Amino acid sequence: MYASSMTVTAEIGESRLAELVKQVQEGNEVVITKDNRPVAKLVQAGEPKLHNGSALRVRSLKGHRVLSPVISQAELADELFDRR
């Protein structure tokens, strides 16, 4: 059974990111507004997708190969909030 969710609206100048992330972790959708207009939405991250079973993605950029790691939104949040 799914927990009921609600939308939380937060004005940019009045919010703290950690509090908004907690709302998202509790299953709520957070809409960030500026001057009463929506500018961004925070939702729960899905499972990361790896391409061809590899953690590295090879991109071609003007004839050069660039290796960049594939990182999920959850992993990025862990890095930002040092939740290891």
Biopython code that builds the backbone (N, CA, C, O; Angstrom):
import numpy as np
from Bio.PDB.StructureBuilder import StructureBuilder

atoms = [
    (1, "MET", "N", (0.841, -1.163, 0.000)),
    (1, "MET", "CA", (0.000, 0.000, 0.000)),
    (1, "MET", "C", (0.894, 1.236, 0.000)),
    (1, "MET", "O", (1.897, 1.278, 0.713)),
    (2, "TYR", "N", (0.542, 2.226, -0.783)),
    (2, "TYR", "CA", (1.315, 3.448, -0.895)),
    (2, "TYR", "C", (0.872, 4.459, 0.152)),
    (2, "TYR", "O", (-0.316, 4.590, 0.449)),
    (3, "ALA", "N", (1.844, 5.166, 0.702)),
    (3, "ALA", "CA", (1.516, 6.241, 1.638)),
    (3, "ALA", "C", (0.928, 7.396, 0.847)),
    (3, "ALA", "O", (1.348, 7.672, -0.277)),
    (4, "SER", "N", (-0.030, 8.056, 1.431)),
    (4, "SER", "CA", (-0.593, 9.200, 0.733)),
    (4, "SER", "C", (0.457, 10.299, 0.683)),
    (4, "SER", "O", (1.224, 10.486, 1.627)),
    (5, "SER", "N", (0.482, 11.015, -0.418)),
    (5, "SER", "CA", (1.464, 12.083, -0.551)),
    (5, "SER", "C", (0.738, 13.405, -0.722)),
    (5, "SER", "O", (-0.437, 13.453, -1.085)),
    (6, "MET", "N", (1.460, 14.456, -0.455)),
    (6, "MET", "CA", (0.893, 15.777, -0.643)),
    (6, "MET", "C", (1.943, 16.654, -1.282)),
    (6, "MET", "O", (3.128, 16.321, -1.286)),
    (7, "THR", "N", (1.507, 17.778, -1.824)),
    (7, "THR", "CA", (2.428, 18.722, -2.419)),
    (7, "THR", "C", (2.738, 19.806, -1.408)),
    (7, "THR", "O", (1.838, 20.405, -0.820)),
    (8, "VAL", "N", (4.024, 20.052, -1.213)),
    (8, "VAL", "CA", (4.486, 21.098, -0.308)),
    (8, "VAL", "C", (5.031, 22.221, -1.172)),
    (8, "VAL", "O", (5.880, 21.982, -2.031)),
    (9, "THR", "N", (4.563, 23.430, -0.960)),
    (9, "THR", "CA", (5.050, 24.577, -1.722)),
    (9, "THR", "C", (5.952, 25.413, -0.829)),
    (9, "THR", "O", (5.595, 25.721, 0.309)),
    (10, "ALA", "N", (7.124, 25.783, -1.344)),
    (10, "ALA", "CA", (8.085, 26.553, -0.556)),
    (10, "ALA", "C", (8.608, 27.724, -1.371)),
    (10, "ALA", "O", (9.009, 27.552, -2.522)),
    (11, "GLU", "N", (8.604, 28.894, -0.792)),
    (11, "GLU", "CA", (9.178, 30.081, -1.435)),
    (11, "GLU", "C", (10.702, 29.980, -1.325)),
    (11, "GLU", "O", (11.217, 29.568, -0.285)),
    (12, "ILE", "N", (11.419, 30.348, -2.372)),
    (12, "ILE", "CA", (12.874, 30.185, -2.422)),
    (12, "ILE", "C", (13.571, 30.794, -1.213)),
    (12, "ILE", "O", (14.415, 30.133, -0.607)),
    (13, "GLY", "N", (13.256, 32.007, -0.847)),
    (13, "GLY", "CA", (13.960, 32.693, 0.225)),
    (13, "GLY", "C", (13.611, 32.212, 1.620)),
    (13, "GLY", "O", (14.265, 32.605, 2.586)),
    (14, "GLU", "N", (12.588, 31.363, 1.747)),
    (14, "GLU", "CA", (12.116, 30.962, 3.068)),
    (14, "GLU", "C", (12.440, 29.517, 3.423)),
    (14, "GLU", "O", (11.992, 29.034, 4.463)),
    (15, "SER", "N", (13.198, 28.818, 2.601)),
    (15, "SER", "CA", (13.349, 27.378, 2.773)),
    (15, "SER", "C", (14.782, 26.963, 3.042)),
    (15, "SER", "O", (15.736, 27.658, 2.696)),
    (16, "ARG", "N", (14.898, 25.800, 3.674)),
    (16, "ARG", "CA", (16.195, 25.152, 3.851)),
    (16, "ARG", "C", (16.138, 23.831, 3.099)),
    (16, "ARG", "O", (15.170, 23.078, 3.214)),
    (17, "LEU", "N", (17.178, 23.561, 2.336)),
    (17, "LEU", "CA", (17.191, 22.377, 1.479)),
    (17, "LEU", "C", (17.007, 21.092, 2.266)),
    (17, "LEU", "O", (16.260, 20.216, 1.831)),
    (18, "ALA", "N", (17.660, 20.952, 3.405)),
    (18, "ALA", "CA", (17.558, 19.719, 4.192)),
    (18, "ALA", "C", (16.110, 19.440, 4.595)),
    (18, "ALA", "O", (15.670, 18.290, 4.581)),
    (19, "GLU", "N", (15.374, 20.484, 4.953)),
    (19, "GLU", "CA", (13.970, 20.304, 5.333)),
    (19, "GLU", "C", (13.134, 19.860, 4.136)),
    (19, "GLU", "O", (12.243, 19.021, 4.267)),
    (20, "LEU", "N", (13.430, 20.431, 2.966)),
    (20, "LEU", "CA", (12.689, 20.066, 1.761)),
    (20, "LEU", "C", (12.994, 18.631, 1.348)),
    (20, "LEU", "O", (12.094, 17.895, 0.945)),
    (21, "VAL", "N", (14.265, 18.231, 1.447)),
    (21, "VAL", "CA", (14.643, 16.853, 1.112)),
    (21, "VAL", "C", (13.944, 15.882, 2.054)),
    (21, "VAL", "O", (13.516, 14.812, 1.622)),
    (22, "LYS", "N", (13.822, 16.228, 3.318)),
    (22, "LYS", "CA", (13.112, 15.374, 4.274)),
    (22, "LYS", "C", (11.656, 15.199, 3.850)),
    (22, "LYS", "O", (11.115, 14.097, 3.940)),
    (23, "GLN", "N", (11.024, 16.267, 3.392)),
    (23, "GLN", "CA", (9.644, 16.180, 2.905)),
    (23, "GLN", "C", (9.553, 15.201, 1.728)),
    (23, "GLN", "O", (8.615, 14.408, 1.642)),
    (24, "VAL", "N", (10.535, 15.265, 0.826)),
    (24, "VAL", "CA", (10.553, 14.359, -0.330)),
    (24, "VAL", "C", (10.743, 12.920, 0.133)),
    (24, "VAL", "O", (10.084, 12.015, -0.379)),
    (25, "GLN", "N", (11.641, 12.695, 1.102)),
    (25, "GLN", "CA", (11.875, 11.345, 1.619)),
    (25, "GLN", "C", (10.614, 10.771, 2.255)),
    (25, "GLN", "O", (10.424, 9.555, 2.266)),
    (26, "GLU", "N", (9.762, 11.626, 2.778)),
    (26, "GLU", "CA", (8.509, 11.178, 3.384)),
    (26, "GLU", "C", (7.423, 10.929, 2.343)),
    (26, "GLU", "O", (6.291, 10.598, 2.695)),
    (27, "GLY", "N", (7.762, 11.087, 1.059)),
    (27, "GLY", "CA", (6.817, 10.783, -0.008)),
    (27, "GLY", "C", (6.074, 11.981, -0.565)),
    (27, "GLY", "O", (5.169, 11.822, -1.384)),
    (28, "ASN", "N", (6.440, 13.166, -0.136)),
    (28, "ASN", "CA", (5.776, 14.367, -0.618)),
    (28, "ASN", "C", (6.492, 14.937, -1.829)),
    (28, "ASN", "O", (7.697, 14.746, -1.993)),
    (29, "GLU", "N", (5.759, 15.628, -2.668)),
    (29, "GLU", "CA", (6.324, 16.358, -3.787)),
    (29, "GLU", "C", (6.516, 17.791, -3.315)),
    (29, "GLU", "O", (5.612, 18.368, -2.711)),
    (30, "VAL", "N", (7.684, 18.376, -3.582)),
    (30, "VAL", "CA", (7.965, 19.741, -3.149)),
    (30, "VAL", "C", (8.075, 20.628, -4.385)),
    (30, "VAL", "O", (8.880, 20.360, -5.277)),
    (31, "VAL", "N", (7.273, 21.673, -4.437)),
    (31, "VAL", "CA", (7.331, 22.644, -5.518)),
    (31, "VAL", "C", (7.973, 23.908, -4.962)),
    (31, "VAL", "O", (7.489, 24.480, -3.985)),
    (32, "ILE", "N", (9.059, 24.338, -5.583)),
    (32, "ILE", "CA", (9.759, 25.543, -5.150)),
    (32, "ILE", "C", (9.278, 26.698, -6.020)),
    (32, "ILE", "O", (9.265, 26.601, -7.247)),
    (33, "THR", "N", (8.887, 27.785, -5.375)),
    (33, "THR", "CA", (8.331, 28.920, -6.103)),
    (33, "THR", "C", (9.168, 30.173, -5.895)),
    (33, "THR", "O", (9.923, 30.293, -4.930)),
    (34, "LYS", "N", (9.012, 31.088, -6.818)),
    (34, "LYS", "CA", (9.588, 32.427, -6.686)),
    (34, "LYS", "C", (8.509, 33.392, -7.143)),
    (34, "LYS", "O", (7.995, 33.280, -8.256)),
    (35, "ASP", "N", (8.170, 34.330, -6.288)),
    (35, "ASP", "CA", (7.094, 35.280, -6.576)),
    (35, "ASP", "C", (5.797, 34.551, -6.921)),
    (35, "ASP", "O", (5.091, 34.924, -7.858)),
    (36, "ASN", "N", (5.498, 33.511, -6.153)),
    (36, "ASN", "CA", (4.284, 32.697, -6.313)),
    (36, "ASN", "C", (4.199, 31.969, -7.648)),
    (36, "ASN", "O", (3.109, 31.584, -8.070)),
    (37, "ARG", "N", (5.326, 31.777, -8.314)),
    (37, "ARG", "CA", (5.355, 31.013, -9.572)),
    (37, "ARG", "C", (6.276, 29.812, -9.391)),
    (37, "ARG", "O", (7.389, 29.962, -8.886)),
    (38, "PRO", "N", (5.830, 28.620, -9.797)),
    (38, "PRO", "CA", (6.683, 27.434, -9.651)),
    (38, "PRO", "C", (7.926, 27.544, -10.534)),
    (38, "PRO", "O", (7.835, 27.893, -11.711)),
    (39, "VAL", "N", (9.088, 27.243, -9.950)),
    (39, "VAL", "CA", (10.339, 27.273, -10.710)),
    (39, "VAL", "C", (11.070, 25.935, -10.692)),
    (39, "VAL", "O", (11.918, 25.686, -11.549)),
    (40, "ALA", "N", (10.754, 25.070, -9.728)),
    (40, "ALA", "CA", (11.416, 23.761, -9.649)),
    (40, "ALA", "C", (10.546, 22.811, -8.846)),
    (40, "ALA", "O", (9.682, 23.233, -8.077)),
    (41, "LYS", "N", (10.792, 21.507, -9.040)),
    (41, "LYS", "CA", (10.056, 20.486, -8.308)),
    (41, "LYS", "C", (11.043, 19.448, -7.798)),
    (41, "LYS", "O", (11.908, 18.992, -8.545)),
    (42, "LEU", "N", (10.917, 19.072, -6.527)),
    (42, "LEU", "CA", (11.732, 18.005, -5.948)),
    (42, "LEU", "C", (10.860, 16.770, -5.810)),
    (42, "LEU", "O", (9.785, 16.827, -5.212)),
    (43, "VAL", "N", (11.318, 15.657, -6.361)),
    (43, "VAL", "CA", (10.607, 14.385, -6.252)),
    (43, "VAL", "C", (11.615, 13.304, -5.900)),
    (43, "VAL", "O", (12.821, 13.507, -6.040)),
    (44, "GLN", "N", (11.128, 12.155, -5.444)),
    (44, "GLN", "CA", (12.035, 11.061, -5.105)),
    (44, "GLN", "C", (12.747, 10.567, -6.355)),
    (44, "GLN", "O", (12.161, 10.483, -7.434)),
    (45, "ALA", "N", (14.025, 10.242, -6.186)),
    (45, "ALA", "CA", (14.833, 9.733, -7.289)),
    (45, "ALA", "C", (14.472, 8.282, -7.564)),
    (45, "ALA", "O", (14.139, 7.525, -6.652)),
    (46, "GLY", "N", (14.543, 7.908, -8.827)),
    (46, "GLY", "CA", (14.343, 6.518, -9.204)),
    (46, "GLY", "C", (15.652, 5.754, -9.084)),
    (46, "GLY", "O", (16.677, 6.318, -8.701)),
    (47, "GLU", "N", (15.613, 4.491, -9.407)),
    (47, "GLU", "CA", (16.826, 3.671, -9.374)),
    (47, "GLU", "C", (17.753, 4.087, -10.510)),
    (47, "GLU", "O", (17.282, 4.364, -11.613)),
    (48, "PRO", "N", (19.070, 4.139, -10.262)),
    (48, "PRO", "CA", (20.007, 4.510, -11.318)),
    (48, "PRO", "C", (20.042, 3.447, -12.407)),
    (48, "PRO", "O", (19.877, 2.258, -12.137)),
    (49, "LYS", "N", (20.259, 3.887, -13.631)),
    (49, "LYS", "CA", (20.353, 2.976, -14.766)),
    (49, "LYS", "C", (21.790, 2.979, -15.266)),
    (49, "LYS", "O", (22.355, 4.034, -15.553)),
    (50, "LEU", "N", (22.371, 1.802, -15.367)),
    (50, "LEU", "CA", (23.719, 1.676, -15.904)),
    (50, "LEU", "C", (23.620, 1.268, -17.365)),
    (50, "LEU", "O", (22.778, 0.449, -17.733)),
    (51, "HIS", "N", (24.467, 1.833, -18.179)),
    (51, "HIS", "CA", (24.468, 1.528, -19.602)),
    (51, "HIS", "C", (25.455, 0.399, -19.877)),
    (51, "HIS", "O", (26.634, 0.507, -19.541)),
    (52, "ASN", "N", (24.980, -0.672, -20.480)),
    (52, "ASN", "CA", (25.810, -1.822, -20.836)),
    (52, "ASN", "C", (26.567, -2.378, -19.634)),
    (52, "ASN", "O", (27.678, -2.886, -19.785)),
    (53, "GLY", "N", (25.982, -2.288, -18.451)),
    (53, "GLY", "CA", (26.606, -2.833, -17.255)),
    (53, "GLY", "C", (27.836, -2.080, -16.784)),
    (53, "GLY", "O", (28.554, -2.559, -15.906)),
    (54, "SER", "N", (28.085, -0.941, -17.336)),
    (54, "SER", "CA", (29.288, -0.190, -16.989)),
    (54, "SER", "C", (28.941, 1.004, -16.116)),
    (54, "SER", "O", (27.902, 1.638, -16.302)),
    (55, "ALA", "N", (29.813, 1.307, -15.163)),
    (55, "ALA", "CA", (29.614, 2.478, -14.313)),
    (55, "ALA", "C", (30.159, 3.734, -14.976)),
    (55, "ALA", "O", (29.930, 4.842, -14.490)),
    (56, "LEU", "N", (30.872, 3.574, -16.071)),
    (56, "LEU", "CA", (31.399, 4.728, -16.787)),
    (56, "LEU", "C", (30.728, 4.846, -18.145)),
    (56, "LEU", "O", (30.464, 3.847, -18.813)),
    (57, "ARG", "N", (30.464, 6.046, -18.529)),
    (57, "ARG", "CA", (29.859, 6.315, -19.822)),
    (57, "ARG", "C", (30.904, 7.040, -20.669)),
    (57, "ARG", "O", (31.562, 7.968, -20.199)),
    (58, "VAL", "N", (31.045, 6.617, -21.890)),
    (58, "VAL", "CA", (32.013, 7.252, -22.772)),
    (58, "VAL", "C", (31.257, 8.196, -23.691)),
    (58, "VAL", "O", (30.321, 7.798, -24.385)),
    (59, "ARG", "N", (31.678, 9.447, -23.684)),
    (59, "ARG", "CA", (31.059, 10.439, -24.554)),
    (59, "ARG", "C", (32.095, 10.938, -25.551)),
    (59, "ARG", "O", (33.291, 10.982, -25.262)),
    (60, "SER", "N", (31.626, 11.298, -26.692)),
    (60, "SER", "CA", (32.517, 11.860, -27.689)),
    (60, "SER", "C", (32.275, 13.364, -27.742)),
    (60, "SER", "O", (31.140, 13.809, -27.912)),
    (61, "LEU", "N", (33.341, 14.143, -27.597)),
    (61, "LEU", "CA", (33.223, 15.593, -27.586)),
    (61, "LEU", "C", (34.307, 16.175, -28.478)),
    (61, "LEU", "O", (35.474, 16.226, -28.088)),
    (62, "LYS", "N", (33.932, 16.610, -29.658)),
    (62, "LYS", "CA", (34.865, 17.197, -30.618)),
    (62, "LYS", "C", (36.092, 16.320, -30.830)),
    (62, "LYS", "O", (37.221, 16.810, -30.817)),
    (63, "GLY", "N", (35.873, 15.040, -31.023)),
    (63, "GLY", "CA", (36.971, 14.140, -31.305)),
    (63, "GLY", "C", (37.711, 13.619, -30.092)),
    (63, "GLY", "O", (38.613, 12.792, -30.232)),
    (64, "HIS", "N", (37.356, 14.077, -28.911)),
    (64, "HIS", "CA", (37.991, 13.616, -27.679)),
    (64, "HIS", "C", (37.027, 12.714, -26.933)),
    (64, "HIS", "O", (35.810, 12.888, -27.011)),
    (65, "ARG", "N", (37.569, 11.766, -26.223)),
    (65, "ARG", "CA", (36.730, 10.897, -25.395)),
    (65, "ARG", "C", (36.801, 11.382, -23.954)),
    (65, "ARG", "O", (37.878, 11.621, -23.408)),
    (66, "VAL", "N", (35.649, 11.516, -23.369)),
    (66, "VAL", "CA", (35.557, 11.974, -21.987)),
    (66, "VAL", "C", (34.864, 10.889, -21.187)),
    (66, "VAL", "O", (33.765, 10.467, -21.547)),
    (67, "LEU", "N", (35.481, 10.430, -20.113)),
    (67, "LEU", "CA", (34.855, 9.447, -19.241)),
    (67, "LEU", "C", (34.194, 10.189, -18.088)),
    (67, "LEU", "O", (34.838, 10.959, -17.375)),
    (68, "SER", "N", (32.905, 9.944, -17.920)),
    (68, "SER", "CA", (32.215, 10.585, -16.802)),
    (68, "SER", "C", (31.436, 9.528, -16.037)),
    (68, "SER", "O", (30.790, 8.679, -16.652)),
    (69, "PRO", "N", (31.480, 9.560, -14.727)),
    (69, "PRO", "CA", (30.754, 8.559, -13.941)),
    (69, "PRO", "C", (29.249, 8.790, -14.008)),
    (69, "PRO", "O", (28.786, 9.927, -14.088)),
    (70, "VAL", "N", (28.502, 7.706, -13.974)),
    (70, "VAL", "CA", (27.051, 7.790, -13.886)),
    (70, "VAL", "C", (26.714, 7.806, -12.406)),
    (70, "VAL", "O", (27.079, 6.883, -11.679)),
    (71, "ILE", "N", (26.028, 8.835, -11.954)),
    (71, "ILE", "CA", (25.697, 8.962, -10.539)),
    (71, "ILE", "C", (24.213, 9.276, -10.407)),
    (71, "ILE", "O", (23.672, 10.103, -11.141)),
    (72, "SER", "N", (23.576, 8.615, -9.475)),
    (72, "SER", "CA", (22.141, 8.828, -9.280)),
    (72, "SER", "C", (21.904, 10.073, -8.438)),
    (72, "SER", "O", (22.819, 10.584, -7.793)),
    (73, "GLN", "N", (20.667, 10.553, -8.452)),
    (73, "GLN", "CA", (20.311, 11.705, -7.625)),
    (73, "GLN", "C", (20.474, 11.368, -6.147)),
    (73, "GLN", "O", (20.861, 12.226, -5.354)),
    (74, "ALA", "N", (20.184, 10.130, -5.775)),
    (74, "ALA", "CA", (20.323, 9.716, -4.377)),
    (74, "ALA", "C", (21.793, 9.751, -3.955)),
    (74, "ALA", "O", (22.114, 10.207, -2.858)),
    (75, "GLU", "N", (22.695, 9.265, -4.836)),
    (75, "GLU", "CA", (24.122, 9.301, -4.527)),
    (75, "GLU", "C", (24.614, 10.743, -4.420)),
    (75, "GLU", "O", (25.428, 11.064, -3.555)),
    (76, "LEU", "N", (24.119, 11.603, -5.297)),
    (76, "LEU", "CA", (24.493, 13.009, -5.255)),
    (76, "LEU", "C", (24.028, 13.649, -3.951)),
    (76, "LEU", "O", (24.774, 14.407, -3.332)),
    (77, "ALA", "N", (22.802, 13.347, -3.534)),
    (77, "ALA", "CA", (22.288, 13.878, -2.267)),
    (77, "ALA", "C", (23.133, 13.381, -1.097)),
    (77, "ALA", "O", (23.419, 14.139, -0.170)),
    (78, "ASP", "N", (23.537, 12.100, -1.139)),
    (78, "ASP", "CA", (24.397, 11.565, -0.081)),
    (78, "ASP", "C", (25.705, 12.344, -0.001)),
    (78, "ASP", "O", (26.188, 12.644, 1.090)),
    (79, "GLU", "N", (26.275, 12.672, -1.160)),
    (79, "GLU", "CA", (27.514, 13.447, -1.185)),
    (79, "GLU", "C", (27.287, 14.852, -0.640)),
    (79, "GLU", "O", (28.098, 15.361, 0.135)),
    (80, "LEU", "N", (26.185, 15.476, -1.046)),
    (80, "LEU", "CA", (25.910, 16.845, -0.614)),
    (80, "LEU", "C", (25.669, 16.939, 0.884)),
    (80, "LEU", "O", (26.091, 17.901, 1.526)),
    (81, "PHE", "N", (24.990, 15.938, 1.443)),
    (81, "PHE", "CA", (24.620, 15.990, 2.848)),
    (81, "PHE", "C", (25.489, 15.092, 3.720)),
    (81, "PHE", "O", (25.224, 14.945, 4.913)),
    (82, "ASP", "N", (26.538, 14.484, 3.128)),
    (82, "ASP", "CA", (27.496, 13.656, 3.856)),
    (82, "ASP", "C", (26.790, 12.647, 4.751)),
    (82, "ASP", "O", (27.052, 12.567, 5.951)),
    (83, "ARG", "N", (25.868, 11.859, 4.128)),
    (83, "ARG", "CA", (25.073, 10.890, 4.895)),
    (83, "ARG", "C", (25.644, 9.487, 4.810)),
    (83, "ARG", "O", (24.880, 8.522, 4.827)),
    (84, "ARG", "N", (26.924, 9.341, 4.723)),
    (84, "ARG", "CA", (27.518, 8.005, 4.611)),
    (84, "ARG", "C", (27.664, 7.356, 5.933)),
    (84, "ARG", "O", (28.148, 6.227, 6.016)),
]
sb = StructureBuilder()
sb.init_structure("model")
sb.init_model(0)
sb.init_chain("A")
sb.init_seg("    ")
for serial, (resi, resn, name, xyz) in enumerate(atoms, 1):
    if name == "N":
        sb.init_residue(resn, " ", resi, " ")
    sb.init_atom(name, np.array(xyz, "f"), 0.0, 1.0, " ", f" {name:<3s}", serial, name[0])
structure = sb.get_structure()
